[in-house]
């Protein structure tokens, strides 16, 4: 039916009828279909996957799944189409949406700033900040990144956040 234009593919095995809006709940539900039911409650969609779920990034090739450091992940490593990241998750870092646990908008923005290359991170961060319903504010995001204890790439993350407010570079006058 998708080949005939009757349905629009949302993510792998998820489809929408024509004219239907892809909400965060529907994106999360579509992503959840790619995660085995046995582990669905042990993983959290994060980073660019969560940014896509919130409508702030392109559909990911592979799901980025976060696993709390207190849980064993050895049994999860064989899941195809997913990348696992062992992290520490706080009580306010996760929301339930569409049958899948998803990193909160603020946690998503922090992770994108810290762990995603600038070329993909800056547009996603701009989109996350531009949606008032997500509640992510630049000052809060900067404080959250700054408060991250001893994480790699913190300086690069702060540079990405600075790029969000920097005026665009002027064209070279010599050209």
Secondary structure, 3 states (H helix, E strand, C coil): CCCCCCEEEEECCEEEECCCCCCHHHHHHHHHCCCCCCCHHHCEECHHHHHHHCCCCCCCCCEEEEEECCCCCHHHCCCCCEEEEEECCCCCCEEEECCEEEECHHHHHHHHHHHCCHHHHHHHHHHHHHCHHHCCCHHHHHHHHHHCCCCCCHHHHHHHHHHHHCCCCCCCCCC
